Amino acid sequence: MYCDAVHWLWLNLAVGAGAFVTTMIDNFIALAAQLTVTPVERHRHLAYAHFGALMSIVALSLLVGGVLNAVPLRVVGLLALAPLGYAWSKWSRRHQPDIEHPRRGMVTTALVTVALSGDNIAVWSALFRSAGVTGGIVHVLTYGALDVIGLGVTLFVARHPAIVKTASRVSLAVEIPLYLALSIVILWQCHWL
């Protein structure tokens, strides 16, 4: 019984962490780019805006995941197409130049975070639906903790523009395999595999 609970907890932590990291890479790179052109005294405000926007995305994902409770779990597994689509989109745009990020305020930072989060909502909603209430709580706590850590790292990295440029180049090589892995996790969680 104890071993089952520990296994369940580690599994939900791992799935939640994997889903968060995979879907948030683009958000953190965009935030770091915004921070590099924003005065340091405004960084904390942008971090608050990012965190607030992320929590609204979590709430929306929970709502969508709750609505999906009326849908059989195997049908929810079709949402595995979303990360596959994002992987294809990233791959098909791999040779397009990066867009420079102009200076942004709190509202714009929050809107950019939300705009970059279509993948988050698609993936997180399916995982919330398959994890149930208790698993969903573990995922929400995981997302909150990882976002605080990610914000700390991003605030540090944003002071080094060379790191931001390198991360932008490497992110494509990392994101595509992670999106593919997320598709497999969703299919597995929804009992397709």
Contacts in CASP RR format, 6 or more apart in sequence:
PFRMAT RR
TARGET T0000
AUTHOR 0000-0000-0000
METHOD contacts of the structure
MODEL  1
MYCDAVHWLWLNLAVGAGAFVTTMIDNFIALAAQLTVTPVERHRHLAYAH
FGALMSIVALSLLVGGVLNAVPLRVVGLLALAPLGYAWSKWSRRHQPDIE
HPRRGMVTTALVTVALSGDNIAVWSALFRSAGVTGGIVHVLTYGALDVIG
LGVTLFVARHPAIVKTASRVSLAVEIPLYLALSIVILWQCHWL
9 138 0 8 1.000
12 131 0 8 1.000
12 135 0 8 1.000
12 136 0 8 1.000
12 138 0 8 1.000
12 139 0 8 1.000
12 142 0 8 1.000
13 138 0 8 1.000
13 142 0 8 1.000
15 127 0 8 1.000
15 131 0 8 1.000
15 139 0 8 1.000
15 185 0 8 1.000
15 189 0 8 1.000
16 127 0 8 1.000
16 138 0 8 1.000
16 139 0 8 1.000
16 142 0 8 1.000
16 143 0 8 1.000
17 142 0 8 1.000
17 146 0 8 1.000
18 178 0 8 1.000
18 182 0 8 1.000
18 185 0 8 1.000
19 123 0 8 1.000
19 124 0 8 1.000
19 127 0 8 1.000
19 139 0 8 1.000
19 182 0 8 1.000
19 185 0 8 1.000
20 142 0 8 1.000
20 143 0 8 1.000
20 146 0 8 1.000
20 147 0 8 1.000
21 146 0 8 1.000
21 178 0 8 1.000
22 83 0 8 1.000
22 123 0 8 1.000
22 175 0 8 1.000
22 178 0 8 1.000
22 179 0 8 1.000
22 181 0 8 1.000
22 182 0 8 1.000
23 117 0 8 1.000
23 119 0 8 1.000
23 120 0 8 1.000
23 123 0 8 1.000
23 124 0 8 1.000
23 182 0 8 1.000
24 120 0 8 1.000
24 146 0 8 1.000
24 147 0 8 1.000
24 150 0 8 1.000
25 171 0 8 1.000
25 174 0 8 1.000
25 175 0 8 1.000
25 178 0 8 1.000
26 116 0 8 1.000
26 119 0 8 1.000
26 171 0 8 1.000
26 175 0 8 1.000
27 50 0 8 1.000
27 54 0 8 1.000
27 113 0 8 1.000
27 116 0 8 1.000
27 117 0 8 1.000
27 120 0 8 1.000
28 150 0 8 1.000
28 153 0 8 1.000
28 154 0 8 1.000
29 164 0 8 1.000
29 167 0 8 1.000
29 168 0 8 1.000
29 171 0 8 1.000
30 101 0 8 1.000
30 112 0 8 1.000
30 113 0 8 1.000
30 116 0 8 1.000
31 46 0 8 1.000
31 47 0 8 1.000
31 50 0 8 1.000
31 109 0 8 1.000
31 112 0 8 1.000
31 113 0 8 1.000
31 151 0 8 1.000
31 154 0 8 1.000
31 158 0 8 1.000
32 154 0 8 1.000
32 157 0 8 1.000
32 158 0 8 1.000
32 163 0 8 1.000
32 164 0 8 1.000
32 167 0 8 1.000
33 100 0 8 1.000
33 101 0 8 1.000
33 158 0 8 1.000
33 164 0 8 1.000
33 168 0 8 1.000
34 46 0 8 1.000
34 101 0 8 1.000
34 103 0 8 1.000
34 104 0 8 1.000
34 109 0 8 1.000
34 112 0 8 1.000
35 43 0 8 1.000
35 46 0 8 1.000
35 154 0 8 1.000
35 155 0 8 1.000
35 158 0 8 1.000
35 159 0 8 1.000
36 158 0 8 1.000
36 159 0 8 1.000
36 161 0 8 1.000
36 164 0 8 1.000
37 101 0 8 1.000
37 102 0 8 1.000
37 103 0 8 1.000
38 46 0 8 1.000
38 103 0 8 1.000
38 104 0 8 1.000
38 105 0 8 1.000
40 159 0 8 1.000
42 105 0 8 1.000
43 155 0 8 1.000
43 158 0 8 1.000
45 105 0 8 1.000
45 106 0 8 1.000
46 104 0 8 1.000
46 105 0 8 1.000
46 106 0 8 1.000
46 109 0 8 1.000
47 151 0 8 1.000
47 152 0 8 1.000
47 154 0 8 1.000
47 155 0 8 1.000
48 106 0 8 1.000
49 105 0 8 1.000
49 106 0 8 1.000
49 107 0 8 1.000
49 109 0 8 1.000
49 110 0 8 1.000
49 113 0 8 1.000
50 109 0 8 1.000
50 110 0 8 1.000
50 113 0 8 1.000
50 147 0 8 1.000
50 151 0 8 1.000
51 147 0 8 1.000
51 148 0 8 1.000
51 151 0 8 1.000
52 110 0 8 1.000
53 109 0 8 1.000
53 110 0 8 1.000
53 111 0 8 1.000
53 113 0 8 1.000
53 114 0 8 1.000
53 117 0 8 1.000
54 113 0 8 1.000
54 117 0 8 1.000
54 143 0 8 1.000
54 144 0 8 1.000
54 147 0 8 1.000
55 144 0 8 1.000
56 114 0 8 1.000
57 113 0 8 1.000
57 114 0 8 1.000
57 117 0 8 1.000
57 120 0 8 1.000
57 121 0 8 1.000
57 124 0 8 1.000
58 124 0 8 1.000
58 140 0 8 1.000
58 143 0 8 1.000
58 144 0 8 1.000
60 121 0 8 1.000
61 120 0 8 1.000
61 121 0 8 1.000
61 124 0 8 1.000
61 125 0 8 1.000
61 128 0 8 1.000
62 125 0 8 1.000
62 128 0 8 1.000
62 136 0 8 1.000
62 140 0 8 1.000
64 121 0 8 1.000
64 125 0 8 1.000
64 128 0 8 1.000
65 125 0 8 1.000
65 126 0 8 1.000
65 128 0 8 1.000
65 129 0 8 1.000
66 128 0 8 1.000
66 129 0 8 1.000
68 76 0 8 1.000
68 125 0 8 1.000
68 126 0 8 1.000
68 128 0 8 1.000
68 129 0 8 1.000
69 129 0 8 1.000
71 129 0 8 1.000
73 129 0 8 1.000
73 130 0 8 1.000
73 190 0 8 1.000
73 191 0 8 1.000
74 190 0 8 1.000
74 191 0 8 1.000
74 192 0 8 1.000
76 126 0 8 1.000
76 129 0 8 1.000
76 130 0 8 1.000
76 190 0 8 1.000
77 126 0 8 1.000
77 186 0 8 1.000
77 187 0 8 1.000
77 189 0 8 1.000
77 190 0 8 1.000
77 192 0 8 1.000
79 122 0 8 1.000
79 123 0 8 1.000
79 125 0 8 1.000
79 126 0 8 1.000
79 186 0 8 1.000
79 190 0 8 1.000
80 126 0 8 1.000
80 182 0 8 1.000
80 183 0 8 1.000
80 184 0 8 1.000
80 186 0 8 1.000
80 187 0 8 1.000
80 190 0 8 1.000
80 192 0 8 1.000
81 183 0 8 1.000
82 119 0 8 1.000
82 122 0 8 1.000
82 123 0 8 1.000
82 126 0 8 1.000
83 119 0 8 1.000
83 122 0 8 1.000
83 123 0 8 1.000
83 179 0 8 1.000
83 180 0 8 1.000
83 182 0 8 1.000
83 183 0 8 1.000
83 186 0 8 1.000
84 179 0 8 1.000
84 180 0 8 1.000
84 183 0 8 1.000
85 179 0 8 1.000
86 119 0 8 1.000
86 175 0 8 1.000
86 179 0 8 1.000
87 175 0 8 1.000
87 176 0 8 1.000
87 179 0 8 1.000
87 180 0 8 1.000
87 183 0 8 1.000
90 172 0 8 1.000
90 175 0 8 1.000
90 176 0 8 1.000
90 179 0 8 1.000
91 172 0 8 1.000
91 176 0 8 1.000
94 172 0 8 1.000
98 168 0 8 1.000
104 112 0 8 1.000
119 179 0 8 1.000
123 182 0 8 1.000
123 186 0 8 1.000
124 139 0 8 1.000
124 143 0 8 1.000
126 186 0 8 1.000
126 189 0 8 1.000
126 190 0 8 1.000
127 136 0 8 1.000
127 139 0 8 1.000
127 185 0 8 1.000
127 186 0 8 1.000
127 189 0 8 1.000
128 136 0 8 1.000
128 139 0 8 1.000
130 186 0 8 1.000
130 189 0 8 1.000
130 190 0 8 1.000
131 138 0 8 1.000
131 139 0 8 1.000
131 189 0 8 1.000
157 163 0 8 1.000
157 164 0 8 1.000
157 167 0 8 1.000
158 164 0 8 1.000
184 193 0 8 1.000
187 193 0 8 1.000
END
